[in-house]
Amino acid sequence: MGICTKSLKYSLEQNRQGSLSVKLNKLPAYLGYASSRVNRFYNEDRLSLSLLKVLSSSKQKSTPESKQFEVPVLNLNIFDGHGGDYIVDQLEKRLSSSFADCQPSKEKFFTLLKEYEDIFSNNDGMNYWKKLYKKRNKYFEQYIMNCSSKKENLLYNGARMIFDKNGNIIDKTALLTDINRLRIYQTFLGLDLQLYKEKIKEGVPEDKITSGSTASSLFLAPLSEEDLSEYEGKSDVFWINNDKLMRLYAAQLGDCKILLCDKEGVAHSLTLPHHPNTNKFENKRLSTQQNTDTNKTSTKKIKDTMDDELVGKDAFGEERFLNTFANTRSFGDYIGKPFGLTAEPDIYSYLIGSTRNIPHSEKHKLQFGGDECFVIMMTDGVSNLLTDQEVVDLVTTTVNLRGIKKANPQFVCDEIIKYILAIGGKQADNASCIILRLSNWGNWPDIDRTGKTREEKLMNNDEMRE
């Protein structure tokens, strides 16, 4: 039940020609991670941390002979596997590199959707992919070009204008371009399908590919793609001791959480979980995409089947999609693909970072007011036992008590897992977390909003053991 200290590395992808690796244990002051199987026999959580180079969105149509501009992107991923380790192990190894290698295009994306239709549409009325492909142009316009789902947080309805101290416009509209979004969609759906086809090619029957995994991916990039010279030759580590604004965006499948601690020490959830019947967006997606049959009687029958059979409760009273899955989106879980159990990610974007170079009057335009302290990613083995604010307070109070020099992100991650080990019951799930230090680390108020609650959880657990 100890903390996993598996060796992880950053990898810097360079146009598929080579890589630069930096051992994670060399950077505990800026990025920490920890994982434990807790009370389970196996640990099916996985983490991957990479520094990628991706082609600038403004240069996607450049010719092979032209100079292509690359942007450094810090990519952190956390996965919660289930039903076996095939999918989660492959994600740990391949998701980051797939993102870096992706060459997004509308044509390739539509070809990918057509493959999903051909493979996963069935004859039982559950035609999620057939309907999605039929409306592919509308789908592309809504989720790639405009992101009108409002999952991506664009302040002031896309009309935000932020100025620096010299009166220059820093950010005017969306933080992500259509190419940014398309790269994420194409990577997630493409890798999910590739993993399926590889198993089928090996001769594994479809009903025997039982593993799956949730995934939360965080991407941190400089705000300016075209002037990385401001980092004085250190663009690859732009996120260390950064005193500028940055773009933070996240891709979500399932229920691994991403939290941000603002300068007041308050927790903010950056994503929404994909739990059946609790996420209104998922309710709408699954209820409107399932059937293409024009026969009204058939349509009503299928809708009743969805309501009665697609979402049920397990022995613990928890809702399950297809009476099996805790989430309605994931990698793998291929038996659920015809019913809409998809690897289509929800995308969220935020403008964060130091406000040193902008006037005070501009700070209110930032999502969290700027000068944020840290980001923490966690599997449900942590979030099921602690509220968002309890997690953040556990971090801040640990630093306040131990001091900034000792209580770096790596130390705090270890402390979180130790706390979960202390309060977790016999059925406690695998627990993993990643902490990314931001510019205002350690400067939060000396307030513990949930200390009494956390202490009670420890005391109650001690009494149960006695």
C-alpha positions in Angstrom: 0.0 0.0 0.0 3.0 2.3 -0.2 3.5 5.2 -2.5 4.6 4.4 -6.0 7.9 5.9 -7.0 7.9 4.7 -10.6 10.5 6.5 -12.7 8.8 9.1 -14.9 10.4 11.4 -17.4 9.7 14.5 -19.4 10.1 14.0 -23.1 10.7 16.7 -25.5 9.4 15.7 -29.0 11.4 17.2 -31.8 9.7 16.6 -35.2 10.0 12.8 -34.6 13.8 13.1 -35.0 14.9 12.8 -31.4 14.1 13.5 -27.8 15.5 15.2 -24.8 14.7 13.6 -21.4 14.9 15.3 -18.0 14.4 13.1 -15.0 11.4 14.1 -12.9 13.2 13.8 -9.6 15.4 16.7 -10.7 12.4 19.1 -10.6 10.5 18.3 -7.3 10.3 22.0 -6.5 8.0 22.7 -9.5 6.2 19.4 -10.3 5.4 16.5 -8.0 3.5 13.2 -8.3 2.5 10.3 -6.2 0.4 7.1 -6.6 -0.7 4.2 -4.4 -2.9 1.1 -4.9 -4.3 1.9 -1.3 -6.4 -1.2 -0.5 -6.8 -2.7 -4.0 -4.7 -5.6 -5.2 -3.4 -3.7 -8.2 -2.7 -0.1 -9.1 -4.4 0.7 -12.4 -3.8 4.5 -12.1 -1.1 5.9 -14.5 0.6 9.3 -15.0 2.5 10.8 -17.8 4.4 14.1 -17.9 5.9 15.5 -21.1 7.3 18.7 -22.6 6.2 18.7 -26.2 6.9 20.8 -29.3 3.9 21.3 -31.5 3.5 23.2 -34.7 2.2 26.7 -34.3 -1.5 27.0 -35.1 -0.6 30.0 -37.3 1.7 28.0 -39.5 -0.3 24.9 -40.2 -0.5 25.5 -43.9 3.2 26.2 -44.4 5.0 24.3 -47.1 7.6 21.6 -46.3 10.3 24.0 -47.5 9.2 26.9 -45.3 10.4 27.4 -41.7 7.9 25.9 -39.3 7.5 27.6 -36.0 7.2 25.3 -32.9 5.5 26.1 -29.6 6.5 24.4 -26.3 3.6 22.8 -24.5 3.8 21.2 -21.0 1.5 18.2 -21.0 0.4 16.4 -17.9 -1.9 13.4 -18.0 -3.6 11.3 -15.3 -5.4 8.1 -16.1 -7.7 5.8 -14.0 -7.8 2.4 -15.6 -10.3 -0.4 -15.1 -11.0 -3.9 -16.4 -7.3 -4.6 -17.1 -4.2 -2.6 -17.8 -3.9 -2.8 -21.6 -5.6 0.6 -22.3 -4.1 2.5 -19.4 -0.6 1.2 -20.1 -0.8 2.3 -23.8 -2.1 5.7 -22.8 0.8 6.2 -20.5 3.2 5.4 -23.2 1.5 6.9 -26.3 -0.9 9.7 -25.6 1.6 12.6 -25.3 3.6 11.5 -28.4 0.3 11.1 -30.3 -0.6 14.6 -29.5 2.8 15.9 -30.6 2.8 13.9 -33.8 -0.8 14.7 -34.8 -1.3 16.5 -38.1 -4.8 17.9 -37.7 -7.0 18.3 -40.8 -10.7 18.4 -41.4 -10.4 15.6 -44.0 -8.5 13.3 -41.7 -11.0 14.0 -38.9 -13.9 13.1 -41.1 -12.2 9.9 -42.3 -11.8 9.0 -38.6 -15.5 9.5 -37.9 -16.3 7.4 -40.9 -14.2 4.5 -39.5 -16.1 4.8 -36.2 -19.4 4.6 -38.1 -18.2 1.5 -40.1 -16.9 -0.3 -37.0 -19.2 0.6 -34.1 -22.7 1.2 -35.7 -24.9 -1.8 -35.1 -28.4 -3.0 -36.2 -30.1 -2.7 -32.8 -31.1 1.0 -33.2 -28.1 2.3 -31.4 -26.5 4.3 -34.2 -24.6 7.0 -32.3 -21.7 7.1 -34.8 -24.0 6.9 -37.9 -25.9 10.0 -36.7 -22.7 11.8 -35.7 -21.1 11.1 -39.1 -24.2 12.2 -41.0 -24.1 15.6 -39.2 -20.3 15.8 -39.3 -20.2 19.3 -40.9 -22.5 20.7 -38.2 -20.5 18.8 -35.6 -17.2 20.2 -36.9 -18.6 23.8 -36.9 -20.0 23.5 -33.4 -17.2 21.8 -31.5 -14.1 22.5 -33.5 -14.6 25.9 -35.2 -16.8 27.6 -32.6 -16.9 25.5 -29.5 -20.5 26.6 -28.9 -21.0 23.9 -26.3 -19.7 26.5 -23.8 -17.5 23.9 -22.2 -14.5 26.0 -23.2 -14.5 29.0 -21.0 -14.3 32.1 -23.1 -14.8 35.2 -21.0 -17.1 38.0 -22.2 -18.5 35.7 -25.0 -15.3 35.8 -26.9 -14.9 39.5 -26.8 -12.4 39.8 -24.0 -9.6 42.4 -24.5 -6.7 42.5 -22.1 -4.0 45.1 -22.3 -0.4 45.2 -20.9 1.1 48.2 -19.1 2.1 49.8 -22.4 -1.4 49.6 -23.8 -0.8 46.7 -26.2 -3.5 44.1 -26.6 -2.4 40.8 -25.0 -5.4 38.6 -25.6 -8.5 39.5 -27.6 -10.7 36.5 -28.2 -10.4 32.7 -27.7 -7.4 31.1 -26.1 -7.7 28.1 -28.5 -7.9 28.1 -32.3 -9.8 25.6 -34.3 -6.4 23.8 -35.0 -5.8 23.5 -31.2 -9.2 21.9 -30.6 -9.0 19.7 -33.7 -5.6 18.4 -32.6 -7.0 17.3 -29.3 -10.2 15.7 -30.8 -8.2 13.9 -33.5 -5.6 12.7 -31.0 -8.1 11.3 -28.5 -10.4 9.6 -31.1 -7.5 8.5 -33.3 -5.5 6.8 -30.5 -8.7 5.1 -29.1 -9.5 3.6 -32.5 -5.9 2.6 -33.1 -5.7 0.6 -29.8 -8.9 -1.2 -30.8 -7.6 -2.1 -34.3 -4.3 -3.3 -32.9 -6.1 -5.8 -30.6 -8.4 -7.0 -33.4 -5.4 -7.5 -35.6 -3.8 -9.7 -32.9 -6.9 -11.9 -33.1 -8.4 -10.8 -29.8 -12.3 -11.0 -30.0 -14.0 -7.7 -29.6 -15.9 -8.9 -26.4 -12.5 -9.8 -24.8 -11.1 -6.3 -25.1 -12.6 -5.3 -21.7 -10.2 -2.7 -20.4 -10.7 1.0 -20.4 -9.6 4.2 -18.8 -10.7 7.7 -17.9 -8.2 10.5 -18.7 -7.6 14.1 -17.8 -5.0 16.0 -19.8 -3.7 19.4 -18.9 -1.8 21.6 -21.4 0.1 24.7 -20.4 1.6 27.0 -23.1 2.9 30.5 -23.4 0.3 33.1 -24.2 2.2 34.4 -27.2 3.0 31.8 -29.9 5.1 34.1 -32.0 7.5 35.8 -29.6 9.2 33.1 -27.5 12.4 35.2 -27.5 11.0 36.9 -24.4 12.0 33.7 -22.5 15.7 34.3 -23.2 16.4 31.0 -24.8 14.5 29.1 -22.1 11.2 28.6 -23.9 11.2 24.9 -23.1 10.9 25.6 -19.4 8.7 28.7 -19.8 6.5 27.4 -16.9 9.2 27.5 -14.3 9.2 30.7 -12.2 7.1 32.3 -14.9 6.1 36.0 -14.5 3.9 36.1 -17.6 0.4 35.1 -18.5 -0.1 31.6 -19.9 -2.8 29.5 -21.7 -4.0 26.6 -19.7 -6.4 24.2 -21.4 -7.7 20.7 -20.4 -9.2 17.7 -22.2 -11.5 15.6 -20.1 -12.8 12.0 -20.3 -14.5 10.6 -17.2 -14.0 11.8 -13.7 -10.3 12.4 -12.9 -10.3 15.9 -11.4 -8.3 19.0 -12.2 -8.3 21.8 -9.5 -6.8 25.2 -9.4 -5.9 27.1 -6.3 -6.3 30.9 -6.7 -4.3 33.6 -4.8 -6.8 33.5 -1.9 -6.4 29.7 -1.4 -9.8 28.9 -2.9 -10.4 25.7 -4.9 -11.8 25.9 -8.5 -12.7 22.8 -10.5 -11.5 23.2 -14.1 -13.5 20.3 -15.5 -16.8 18.4 -15.2 -17.1 14.7 -14.6 -18.9 12.4 -17.1 -21.2 10.6 -14.7 -24.5 9.2 -16.0 -27.5 11.3 -15.3 -25.6 13.9 -13.3 -24.0 15.8 -16.2 -26.8 17.6 -18.2 -24.6 17.8 -21.3 -24.1 14.1 -21.3 -27.9 13.5 -20.8 -28.6 15.6 -23.9 -25.8 14.0 -25.9 -26.9 10.5 -25.2 -30.6 11.1 -25.6 -30.4 12.9 -28.9 -27.7 11.0 -30.7 -28.8 7.4 -30.3 -31.3 6.8 -33.1 -31.7 7.7 -36.8 -34.9 5.6 -37.4 -37.7 7.7 -38.7 -40.3 5.3 -37.4 -41.8 7.1 -34.3 -42.8 3.9 -32.6 -39.3 2.5 -33.0 -37.8 5.7 -31.7 -40.0 5.7 -28.6 -39.1 2.1 -27.9 -35.4 2.8 -28.2 -35.7 5.8 -25.9 -37.6 3.7 -23.3 -34.8 1.1 -23.6 -32.2 3.8 -23.0 -34.0 5.1 -19.9 -34.6 1.6 -18.5 -31.4 -0.3 -19.5 -28.6 2.1 -20.4 -28.4 3.7 -17.0 -28.9 1.5 -13.9 -27.6 1.2 -10.4 -25.1 -1.2 -9.0 -25.1 -3.1 -5.7 -23.9 0.1 -3.9 -26.7 2.2 -5.4 -24.3 4.1 -7.7 -25.5 4.8 -11.3 -23.8 2.9 -14.1 -23.9 3.5 -17.8 -25.0 0.2 -19.5 -25.2 -1.1 -16.0 -21.4 -1.4 -16.0 -19.5 1.9 -16.5 -19.1 4.7 -14.0 -18.6 7.2 -16.8 -20.1 7.9 -20.1 -16.8 8.8 -21.8 -13.5 6.9 -21.7 -10.8 5.3 -23.7 -11.4 1.6 -24.5 -14.6 0.1 -23.1 -15.4 -0.9 -26.7 -18.6 -2.8 -26.0 -20.1 0.6 -25.1 -19.0 2.4 -28.2 -22.2 1.8 -30.3 -24.2 3.3 -27.4 -22.1 6.5 -27.2 -19.4 5.6 -24.7 -16.9 7.8 -26.5 -13.4 9.2 -26.4 -14.6 12.6 -27.6 -13.0 15.0 -25.1 -14.6 18.0 -23.4 -12.2 20.9 -23.8 -11.8 23.8 -21.3 -9.5 26.8 -21.6 -8.3 29.5 -19.2 -6.0 32.4 -19.0 -3.8 32.2 -15.9 -0.5 33.4 -14.6 1.4 36.4 -13.2 -0.3 39.8 -13.4 3.0 41.6 -13.1 2.9 43.0 -16.6 -0.7 44.1 -16.8 -2.4 47.0 -15.1 -4.5 46.4 -12.0 -7.7 47.4 -14.0 -7.2 44.4 -16.2 -7.0 41.7 -13.5 -10.7 41.3 -13.1 -10.9 40.1 -16.7 -8.9 37.0 -15.8 -10.9 33.9 -15.0 -9.5 33.5 -11.5 -8.0 37.0 -11.0 -4.4 36.0 -11.9 -1.5 35.1 -9.7 -2.8 31.5 -9.1 -0.9 29.3 -6.8 -1.0 25.7 -8.2 -2.9 23.1 -10.2 -3.6 19.7 -8.8 -4.8 16.6 -10.8 -6.2 13.6 -9.1 -8.0 10.3 -9.6 -11.3 9.5 -7.9 -9.4 7.6 -5.2 -8.5 11.0 -3.9 -11.6 13.1 -4.9 -14.1 10.5 -3.6 -12.7 11.0 -0.1 -11.9 14.7 -0.1 -13.9 17.7 -1.3 -12.2 20.1 -3.7 -11.5 22.6 -0.9 -10.2 19.9 1.4 -7.6 18.9 -1.2 -6.5 22.5 -1.7 -6.4 23.2 2.1 -4.4 20.0 2.6 -1.8 21.4 0.2 -1.7 24.9 1.6 -1.6 23.9 5.3 1.2 21.4 4.6 3.3 24.1 3.1 2.4 26.6 5.8 3.4 24.1 8.5 6.5 22.6 6.9 7.8 25.7 5.0 8.3 26.3 1.3 11.7 24.8 1.1 10.7 21.4 2.5 7.1 21.3 1.4 7.7 21.4 -2.4 5.1 19.9 -4.8 6.7 16.4 -4.5 6.6 16.5 -0.7 3.0 17.6 -0.7 1.9 14.9 -3.2 3.4 12.3 -0.9 1.5 13.8 2.1 -1.8 13.7 0.2 -1.4 10.0 -0.5 -0.4 9.3 3.1 -3.6 11.0 4.2 -5.7 8.9 1.8 -4.0 5.8 3.2 -4.9 6.9 6.7 -8.6 7.6 6.0 -9.3 5.1 3.2 -11.6 2.1 4.1 -11.3 -1.5 2.9 -12.9 -0.6 -0.5 -10.7 2.5 -1.1 -9.7 2.9 -4.7 -6.2 3.5 -6.2 -5.2 7.1 -5.4 -2.9 9.3 -7.6 -2.1 13.0 -7.8 0.0 15.5 -9.7 0.8 19.1 -8.5 2.1 21.8 -10.8 3.5 24.8 -9.0 2.4 28.2 -10.4 3.8 31.7 -10.0 2.2 32.5 -6.6 3.1 29.3 -4.8 3.2 29.7 -1.0 1.6 33.2 -1.0 -1.9 32.2 -0.1 -3.6 33.4 3.1 -2.8 31.5 6.3 -6.4 30.1 6.5 -7.5 26.5 6.8 -11.2 26.4 5.8 -11.6 22.6 6.2 -9.2 21.7 8.9 -11.9 20.5 11.3 -13.5 18.3 8.7 -10.2 16.6 7.7 -9.4 16.0 11.4 -12.8 14.4 12.0 -12.2 12.1 9.1 -8.9 10.9 10.6 -10.5 10.5 14.0 -13.6 8.6 12.6 -11.3 6.2 10.7 -9.2 5.5 13.8 -12.4 4.7 15.8 -13.6 2.3 13.1 -10.2 0.5 13.2 -10.5 0.1 16.9 
